[in-house]
Amino acid sequence: MRLRINYLLYFGLVIYLFSSCSSFEKIRKSSDVNYKLTKANEYYDHKDYVHANELYKELMPIMKSTRNYELLCYKYSYTFFYSKNYIEASYHFKNFTESFPTSKYAEECEFMSAVCLYKYAPKQTLDQANTSKSLEALQSYVNRYPKSARAEEANSYIDQARGKLEGKEADAAKLYFNIGQFKAATVAYKSVMRDYPESANIDLYQFMIMKSFYKYANISIIEKQEERLVSAIAAYNELKDAHPDSKYLAEATALKLDSEKKINKIRNEQHQ
């Protein structure tokens, strides 16, 4: 009995899908442009963005000089967005703003183009070229429409994009440190500080500069150790002055005291 019910359900689904496909093909092959546009909008309103997209695509060249073309382009762009095809959506939203700069939808589409770039950008561990593009596009939008109702959301995406870029750069610096490339680590952490001076992790980066100099000194030849220990102490002083309440200060202080101890030992040995 259960098998029979499952069979009937499956058979019914096949008939429904076949009927739907057959109905769509009839619409697609229709030469009645207004009818096809009406059906495309119905698909769109019912959130069937795949079928709406196909019909809009066919209608685009036919309706280019008509009064319905602007709205068609607008909805066509959104069919890509709702289908999560963000790179195509970004392209078409951008194309809309360039084709209809005075449209009431122009600002929205410029915003959506930037948002799509952000959504297309990969996770932090991968290449962040698209995150950089999205950041540039979002910043351009905020600069053009600082009083827009969407500006707050755009700024939120900007913060998130900057966070991903900062994280990527900080991860590279951490990798240098972890593999014992301490000189490269100091350069990389300084770069992160320079690029993201308002970061919540700025004291961590300063501490890692100090720690990298300390570690670098320990693996250096004796003639170079004092110079690098002095650099570690200088980095410690910058951390202490700028972030007296940093949670990294206790460990940094211990490294600083050990650095001073080693410098004194080097100097004593040189005078013997």
C-alpha positions in Angstrom: 0.0 0.0 0.0 2.8 2.4 1.0 4.7 1.6 -2.2 1.6 2.3 -4.3 1.2 5.7 -2.6 4.8 6.6 -3.2 4.4 5.5 -6.8 1.3 7.6 -7.3 3.1 10.6 -5.8 6.1 10.2 -8.0 3.9 9.7 -11.1 1.9 12.8 -10.2 5.1 14.8 -9.7 6.4 13.7 -13.1 3.1 14.7 -14.8 3.2 18.1 -13.0 6.8 18.8 -14.0 6.1 17.7 -17.6 3.0 19.9 -17.7 4.9 22.9 -16.3 7.8 22.5 -18.7 5.4 22.1 -21.6 3.5 25.2 -20.5 6.7 27.2 -20.2 7.9 26.1 -23.6 4.6 27.3 -25.1 5.1 30.7 -23.4 8.8 30.9 -24.5 7.9 30.2 -28.2 5.0 32.6 -28.2 5.4 35.6 -30.6 3.1 37.7 -28.4 5.6 40.0 -26.6 3.1 41.4 -24.1 1.9 37.9 -23.2 5.4 36.7 -22.7 6.2 39.8 -20.5 3.1 39.2 -18.5 4.0 35.6 -17.9 7.6 36.5 -17.1 6.3 38.9 -14.4 4.1 36.2 -13.0 7.0 33.9 -12.7 9.0 36.7 -11.0 6.1 37.5 -8.6 5.8 33.8 -7.7 9.6 33.7 -7.1 10.3 31.4 -10.0 13.4 33.3 -10.9 14.8 30.7 -13.2 11.9 30.8 -15.6 11.5 34.6 -15.2 15.2 35.0 -16.1 14.9 33.0 -19.3 11.9 35.0 -20.5 13.4 38.3 -19.6 16.6 37.4 -21.4 14.7 36.7 -24.6 12.6 39.9 -24.2 15.6 42.2 -23.6 16.6 42.8 -27.2 13.0 43.0 -28.4 11.9 45.6 -25.8 15.0 47.8 -25.8 13.3 50.9 -27.1 10.0 50.4 -25.2 8.7 52.1 -22.0 8.9 48.7 -20.3 12.5 48.1 -20.9 13.8 49.9 -17.7 11.6 47.8 -15.3 12.5 44.7 -17.3 16.2 45.3 -16.8 15.6 46.0 -13.1 13.8 42.7 -12.5 16.2 40.8 -14.8 19.0 41.9 -12.5 17.2 40.7 -9.5 16.5 37.3 -11.0 20.3 36.7 -10.9 20.5 38.0 -7.3 17.7 35.8 -6.0 19.3 32.8 -7.8 22.5 33.7 -5.9 24.4 34.2 -9.2 26.1 37.2 -7.6 28.7 38.0 -10.2 26.1 38.2 -13.0 23.8 40.1 -10.7 26.5 42.7 -9.9 27.2 43.1 -13.6 23.6 43.7 -14.5 22.9 46.0 -11.6 25.9 48.1 -12.6 24.8 48.1 -16.2 21.4 49.3 -15.1 22.9 52.4 -13.3 24.9 53.2 -16.4 22.0 52.7 -18.8 19.4 54.6 -16.6 21.4 57.1 -14.5 18.3 59.2 -13.7 16.0 56.2 -12.9 14.4 56.0 -9.5 16.1 52.6 -9.2 19.6 53.9 -10.0 20.8 54.4 -6.5 19.4 51.0 -5.4 21.0 49.2 -8.3 24.4 50.8 -7.6 24.1 49.6 -4.0 23.0 46.1 -5.1 25.9 45.9 -7.5 28.4 46.5 -4.7 26.5 44.1 -2.3 26.7 41.4 -4.9 30.4 41.8 -5.2 30.6 41.5 -1.4 28.5 38.3 -1.4 30.5 36.8 -4.2 33.8 37.4 -2.3 35.2 34.2 -0.8 36.0 33.3 2.8 39.0 35.0 4.5 41.5 32.1 3.8 41.1 32.5 0.0 42.2 35.2 -2.4 40.5 38.5 -1.5 40.6 40.3 -4.8 36.8 40.4 -5.0 36.5 41.6 -1.4 38.8 44.6 -2.4 36.5 45.3 -5.4 33.4 45.2 -3.2 35.0 47.5 -0.7 35.8 50.0 -3.4 32.3 49.8 -4.8 30.6 50.1 -1.4 32.8 53.1 -0.5 32.0 54.7 -3.8 28.3 54.3 -3.1 28.6 55.8 0.4 30.5 58.7 -1.0 27.9 59.4 -3.7 24.9 58.8 -1.4 26.0 59.7 2.2 22.5 60.4 3.3 20.9 57.4 1.8 18.7 55.1 3.9 21.0 52.3 2.7 24.2 54.1 3.8 24.2 52.4 7.2 23.9 49.0 5.7 26.6 49.8 3.2 28.9 50.9 6.0 28.3 47.7 7.8 29.4 45.8 4.7 32.4 48.0 4.4 33.4 47.2 8.0 33.0 43.5 7.3 35.0 43.7 4.1 37.8 45.5 5.8 37.7 42.9 8.6 38.2 40.2 6.0 41.1 42.0 4.4 42.7 42.8 7.7 42.3 39.1 8.8 43.9 37.9 5.6 46.9 40.2 6.1 47.2 39.4 9.8 47.1 35.7 9.0 50.0 36.1 6.6 52.0 37.9 9.3 51.1 35.1 11.8 52.3 32.5 9.3 55.7 34.2 9.0 56.0 34.1 12.7 54.9 30.5 13.0 57.4 29.2 10.5 60.2 31.2 12.1 60.5 33.9 9.5 60.7 36.6 12.3 62.1 39.4 10.2 59.4 39.0 7.6 56.9 38.8 10.5 57.9 42.3 11.9 57.5 43.8 8.4 54.2 42.1 7.9 52.7 43.2 11.3 53.9 46.7 10.7 52.1 46.7 7.4 48.8 45.5 9.1 49.1 48.3 11.6 49.7 50.9 8.9 46.8 49.6 6.8 44.3 49.2 9.7 45.3 51.8 12.4 41.8 51.7 13.9 41.8 47.9 14.4 40.6 46.4 17.7 43.7 44.2 17.4 46.2 46.9 17.1 47.9 46.1 20.5 48.2 42.5 19.4 50.0 43.5 16.3 52.4 45.8 18.3 53.0 43.0 20.7 53.8 40.5 17.9 56.3 43.0 16.4 58.0 43.1 19.8 57.9 39.3 20.1 59.2 38.8 16.5 62.2 41.1 17.2 62.9 39.2 20.4 62.7 35.8 18.6 64.7 37.1 15.7 67.5 38.3 18.1 67.6 34.8 19.7 68.4 33.1 16.4 70.8 35.7 15.2 74.6 35.7 15.3 76.0 37.3 18.4 77.0 40.5 16.5 73.4 41.2 15.5 71.6 40.2 18.8 72.0 43.5 20.7 70.6 45.5 17.8 67.5 43.3 17.5 66.9 43.1 21.2 67.0 46.9 21.3 64.4 46.9 18.5 62.3 44.6 20.7 62.5 46.9 23.6 61.6 49.9 21.4 58.5 48.0 20.2 57.6 47.2 23.9 57.8 50.9 24.8 55.4 51.7 21.9 53.0 49.1 23.1 53.2 50.3 26.7 52.8 54.0 25.8 49.9 53.4 23.3 48.1 50.6 25.2 48.9 50.7 28.9 45.9 48.4 29.6 46.7 45.8 26.9 46.3 42.2 28.0 49.5 41.4 26.2 51.6 43.8 28.4 52.4 41.2 31.1 54.0 38.8 28.6 55.6 41.7 26.8 57.1 43.0 30.0 58.7 39.6 30.7 60.3 39.6 27.2 61.5 43.2 27.7 63.2 42.3 31.0 64.8 39.2 29.4 65.9 41.4 26.5 67.6 43.9 28.9 69.3 41.0 30.7 70.7 39.6 27.5 71.9 43.0 26.3 73.8 43.5 29.6 75.3 40.0 29.2 76.4 40.8 25.6 78.0 44.1 26.7 79.7 42.5 29.7 81.2 39.8 27.5 82.4 42.4 25.0 84.4 44.3 27.7 86.1 41.2 29.1 
